[in-house]
Amino acid sequence: MNTEAVNAKARDLMAPVLSARKTDQLIERIKIDACDAPPRVEVSGQQIGPKPAYTRA
């Protein structure tokens, strides 16, 4: 699943509750990029790998 697909799914789920305008604003603010990041692996209770890069608008 890529970033656009995640954003579309989030939009489908949130728009009926928040409104389309507020949903779009929230998605832009969050900038959901975590799905494109390399996976994190749990080893002995610790997560190894890059942390998701979240940016603020």
ROLONU-171948 format. One record per residue (C-alpha): residue number from 1; x, y, z. Coordinates in pm, 1 decimal, padded with zeros to 6 digits. Layout:
<pts>
PT,NUM,X,Y,Z
...
</pts>
This chain:
<pts>
PT,1,00000.0,00000.0,00000.0
PT,2,00145.8,00337.3,-00094.3
PT,3,00100.5,00681.8,00057.2
PT,4,-00176.5,00780.7,-00182.9
PT,5,-00375.3,00466.4,-00101.3
PT,6,-00338.0,00526.5,00273.3
PT,7,-00447.6,00887.6,00233.4
PT,8,-00749.5,00780.1,00026.7
PT,9,-00852.7,00522.1,00286.6
PT,10,-00809.8,00772.5,00569.2
PT,11,-01014.9,01025.6,00371.9
PT,12,-01294.5,00769.8,00316.9
PT,13,-01310.3,00689.6,00688.3
PT,14,-01274.4,01040.8,00831.6
PT,15,-01469.3,01261.2,00588.4
PT,16,-01815.8,01154.3,00708.7
PT,17,-01718.5,01250.6,01064.1
PT,18,-01495.0,01557.0,01018.7
PT,19,-01610.5,01694.3,00680.0
PT,20,-01413.4,01675.4,00358.5
PT,21,-01239.7,02010.0,00416.3
PT,22,-01118.4,01926.3,00767.8
PT,23,-01014.4,01577.9,00658.9
PT,24,-00799.6,01718.2,00378.9
PT,25,-00646.4,01971.1,00618.5
PT,26,-00563.1,01697.8,00869.2
PT,27,-00408.6,01470.1,00606.9
PT,28,-00196.2,01758.1,00478.6
PT,29,-00086.4,01839.6,00831.1
PT,30,00013.6,01483.7,00911.8
PT,31,00176.5,01404.5,00575.3
PT,32,00131.5,01029.1,00601.3
PT,33,00463.5,00900.3,00468.8
PT,34,00519.2,00608.7,00706.0
PT,35,00404.3,00348.7,00451.2
PT,36,00691.1,00440.8,00217.6
PT,37,00954.5,00407.7,00491.6
PT,38,01163.2,00092.7,00529.2
PT,39,01010.8,-00156.6,00774.7
PT,40,01104.3,-00164.8,01139.9
PT,41,01187.8,-00500.1,01295.2
PT,42,01142.4,-00599.6,01657.9
PT,43,01440.7,-00779.0,01810.6
PT,44,01439.2,-00877.8,02177.2
PT,45,01164.3,-00628.1,02251.6
PT,46,01342.6,-00339.2,02077.6
PT,47,01244.0,-00196.5,01742.4
PT,48,01531.8,-00177.7,01498.7
PT,49,01527.6,00032.6,01183.4
PT,50,01452.3,00385.1,01071.8
PT,51,01178.1,00576.6,01247.6
PT,52,00893.7,00712.5,01029.9
PT,53,00965.3,01065.1,00910.9
PT,54,00668.0,01285.9,00991.3
PT,55,00669.4,01644.9,00876.6
PT,56,00449.5,01932.5,00977.7
PT,57,00297.9,02169.3,00726.1
</pts>
